[in-house]
Amino acid sequence: MAKKAYEVIDENGISMLEGSVEGIIYSNEENGYTILELVTDKNELVTAVGIMPYVGEGESLKVYGKWVHNPKYGRQFSVSSYEKVMPADEVSILRYLASGAIKGIGPKTAQRIVDVYGKDTFDVIENHPEWLAEISGITPKKARQIGEEFQKSAGMRSTMMFFREFFGAALTMKIYKRFGAKSVELAKENPYILCEEIDGIGFEKADGMARSLGFSAEGLERISSGIIYMMRYRITQNGHVCLPEDLLISSAAKLLEVGEDAIIASLALLTSQNKIRSVKREGVKYIYEKESYDSEKYIARKLDLIDKVCASVGVQDMQAFISREERKSGIEYAPLQKKAIAASLEDGVMILTGGPGTGKTTVVRALIEIFDSMGLDVALAAPTGRAANRMSEATSREAKTIHRLLEMDFSENIYGKFNRDENNLLDEDVIIVDEASMIDQNLMCALLKAIKPGARLIIIGDSDQLPSVGAGNVLRDLIDSGRFSTIRLNEIFRQASESLIVTNAHEINAGRMPELSVKDKDFFFLPRQSDAEIAFTVGDLCKNRLPKAYGTRLTANMQVISPSRKGEAGTENLNVLLQNTLNPEQFGKKEYKYRQTVFRQGDRVMQTKNNYDLEWKRDDGTNGNGVFNGDIGFIYDIDFKEQFMEIVFEDRCVKYDFSYLEELEHAYAITVHKSQGSEYPIVIIPAYSAPHMLLTRNMLYTAVTRAQNMVIIVGREDIVKTMVDNNRQSLRYTGLARLFEV
């Protein structure tokens, strides 16, 4: 079949359409996502969808992309990039200006301008905007504003055209929002600034662009930016705060494919520019990016200050407080619990750690009552929304995420900032933070900046769980430093000891095999040999056996937790299997394919990164912003016309523009890391042949301790034993513990 005259297809199957914008159906100013109607030169009306910021009615466009079929609206053109073709004749210029494409110009003003300047209108607006003041109704101030708006549109146009061959429209939009009209100039001068400043542009992408622009592989800009990128992203992704110099040099040389001498020269340059810092410990030189070095030093300095300046409660008063709380609660506290309460009253910083069932929550409840009676304001916080909700339920007091406590704000900064800091301190006198094993170095630094001198900080967490996803090993480092009062609760209380979940968790943590043969408690083992059998049994448990035995009320929120994403019983494969099992394709049930993922009405989904821009609403009419990494919800509805999904997270409803779907993944099965800070009524754990580095004791321990009512391990007993025996701790290069040695 012959191609239509207005459509060109290249060797990669990318089509190009050219036409004028008939109308804008939908436009998101934040991310540039637009749905518009395009009239081609064959007078055919085409619906085009994609990232097309600052496009107005009447504009002429060239759009590049592919034809897609929308289940509800039929054939559409999915735009991967576009460029504006500025109108040349007076009729087209008038239509463009009259459409409102340039802020400050309406239909009447557009007519006056075109009547005076004709085909030269755009040249006048761009290069001589002050001439517009000669036209009736346009003041000098308004003339300047019109010129600035036109420059803004022109800057976006030139940015889109320049970056089109390197990045997609969404990334180009991010570049323009960050650098504005200077985007092209800055990128030509140093393309590597993009990987340092733009989320989503890695070193490899920036390097590819730089090489196409003629930058040398041996250039200092390339090597220095590569080192900074490696330290900021590659190293921190593995949890490191710093790296031994020898390891950094060899790793950077391999990544950049240059000699080690070139790396050494760039390190010297970066040191002179104060972008990196080095510290020598026990004969080894460690290299930090400056921000990591400063935050680690700040944490040590501020914790030391908090501990020293906080007023201590006298011994007699401590005993009176403890005795009074025992009488009120009807609980006789264990010796270590009393010691923890006393330490919280005596010291500015107190660390409370211990496994499940050891009474950490009992201590927190007692401390809240005591501090209330002293007239002190208490703030409860946790690193995730799920952990904060659990803390609220356990204490009957409001707990906030640390981000919310610090009032994270994105209104003026695309990377966000905390409104609470050293210049706007928290009002509370006592800060109690739970699930501290999840707190990375940057978040701890931000929290400490906001705590006022004289306040108390109580840090609670299970130091045997997995460390934070972000860089650092804060809880473990603080305990290992020996600087602060640390109480480890180790007594399992009677009610908890009746739970095989609790006793087996402690057995695992001690390096002993859990009891797998008991059939009448809350911990079960179902032996299966092959990975395929394991995956099938997990699906059968979720679909049939558990709902039949315990009802949908208990099983609705059960969670499959796997040690790995890969493999037949990894989360990627299980999510496909469980979606088809629990929420199959069905007539009338809406679904939308994004890249290789099919999102379907009723699907269980998880947010994979913090997004402080997303707006949520509750049934009671309250609203706010922010959906966080690890939040789990379900797809309530899909709106194809407006291009969004409606997702319900617990008590909040969020509208996800389709351009945000890269931040979502299915959550029928999740990794152990993603489960941190959460509890589920039933946890199912596949014990299969995952990569050995993931089959560790603390991985199994963390997964088991996520369960409230029941644990079911499905798989091979030898894999369980491998995990129990493998006490491999992920090596993290940090220096925090040593900063307290002096």
C-alpha positions, 0 to 999 in steps of 0.5 A: 500500500502506498504511503500517504504524502504527509507521512515519511517512515525511516529505516527504524520504522519511525514515522514523521507527520507534518501538519497544523494544530487544530486543537489541544485536547489535554496538556499537563504543564508540569511534564509537557504531556499533551494530546492534540489534534493535527490537521495534515496537508491531506486534510486528515485529522490525526490525534497525536499524544506525547511530550509536546510542551509549549504547543499551541493551536495554529502552530505547524509541527513535525512529529516523529513517532509510531502509530498505536491503537488505543483500546477506547479511542482507536488509532493514535500517533504516539509522539517520541519527538517533535519540532515546530515549523514556524508559520511564514505567511501572514494568515498563519502568523495571525492564527498562531498569535491569536491562539494564545500561544504567546502569553500577553497576545490575544486575537485583537492584539495579534491582529494589530501586530500583524497589520503593522509588521506582516511577515516580519512579525516574528523577527520583531517580537524576537529581536526588537520587542520594544517596537511593539510599544508603538502599537495601540494598547501595548505598553513598554512593559507589556512589549518586554513581557511578550518578547520574553514569552516568545524567547521562552517558546523559541528556547524550548523549540531550539532545545527540542530540536537540538536534543532530539537525536540524543534523548526522548522528549521527556528527558529534553523537557527535564533539561529545559526545566533545569537550564531554560533557554541556556540548555543548548549552550551549556550542553555544547560547552560541557555535555557531562553536566547533564548526567550530574544534574538531570535525573534519568541521564546516566554517564553513558548517555551524556558520554554518547552525546559528547563523543558525537559532538567531538569531545575527546575520550581523554579530556579532563571534562569527561574523566572528571565528570565520569568520576563524579557520576561514578561516586554519586550514583554507581558507588552510592547504589551499592550503599557506599559513602566513600571508596578506597583510592586504589579501588576507585582508580581501577574502577573508574579506569575500567568504566571510562576505558582510560589509563589509571594515570588519567584518573589520578590526574583528574582526581588531583584536579577534582581535589583542587576544585574541592569536589572530592575529599580524601581521608586516611584511616589505618593506612588506607586513603578513602575518597569522598564526594564533597557532599558525602564527606560534609554530611558524614561529618555533620552527622557526627558533630550534631549527634555529639552536640545533641547528646551533650547539651540535653538536660538529664533527669535525676535518678530518683525522678527516673525511678518514680516515672518508671514505677508510675507507668508500671502502675498505670499500664499494669505492666512490670517492665523487664530490666532491659526495658527499664534500662532503656527508659532510664537511658532515654531520660538521662541521655540526649541520644539513645539507641534501642534495638532488638528483634521481634517480640522483645518489647520495643513498642512497650518502651516507646509507649512508656516514653511517650507517657513520661515525656507528656507528663513532663510537658515535653512535645514529642514527634514520632517519625519513620522513614516510610509511610507504611512504617509511620502508619504502623507506628501510629497504630502501635502507639495511638499517636500520630506518626509522620514520615521523616519527609513530612516531619521536615516539610519536604517542598517541591514548589521552588526546586525540582529536586525538592528541599526540606523547609525544616532545617538549621534555619527553621528548627523543629519545635518538638522536644523529643524526636522518636524515630522507628525503623532506623535501619532504613535511614540512609546518610542523607536522610539522617543528615537532613533530620539532624539539621532540623533538631533544636539543641536541647532536644532528645533523639531516640533511635529505634530499629532492628540492626540485624535487618537489611541496611538502607537502600540509600548510601550509608549504614547509619544505625549499624555505624552508630551502634558500632561506634560505642559513643551513644547509650545503646540498649539491645532487647533480647528477651522474647515475652510470653505472648510473643514466644507463642508465635513460631514466626517470632521464635523462628526469626530469632533462630534464623538470626542466631544462625540456627535452622528454623522449625519447619515441621510444625503444621499447627502454628503460624509458620509453615514450610511447603517443600518443592524442588523445581523453581517451576513447582515453587512458582506454581504453588505460590500462585495456587496459594494466592488464588485458591488454598489461602482464600478458601482456608482463611477467607478473603478478609485476611488474604486480601493484603497477603504479600509474596516476598522474594529474595530476587527479581530474577529467576522463575520464582523471582518477582518479575516472573511471579508478577506476570504469573500472579496477575494472570492468576489473580486479575486475568484479562476480562471483557469490560476490564480496562487495561493499558500497555506501557512499554512491556507492562500491561496495567489492568484495572484491579492490579496491585501496584507499587510506587518505585521512587519518591514523587513529591509532586503527585497529588492525592485526595481522601474521601473526607475531602482532604488533599496533599502531595507525595507518593513514596518509594514502596507505597502499594495500592491498586488500580481503580480506574483507567481514563483513556481520554484524559490519559491517567490511571486512578490508583488507591493507596490505603486511604488516598486516591492518586491520579497518575498521568500516563507519563508517570507510569515508569514509576510504577510496577506490579506488586503481587510479588516484591523484593525483600528490600522493598518490603522493609518497614512494612508488615503484612498479615500473611507473607509467602517466601519462595526459597529457590535458586536465586543468586547466592549473594542474595541468599543471606541470613539477614535477607531471610530474617527481614522477610520473615519479620514482615509477617503479622499472622502467618509465614509460608516458605515454599521451596527447598530446605537446602536453600533455607539452610544456605540462607541461614548459614550465609551470614554474609553482610554487604560491605559498605565503605563508610567512616561514620563509626570512626568519627567518634573515636577521637 
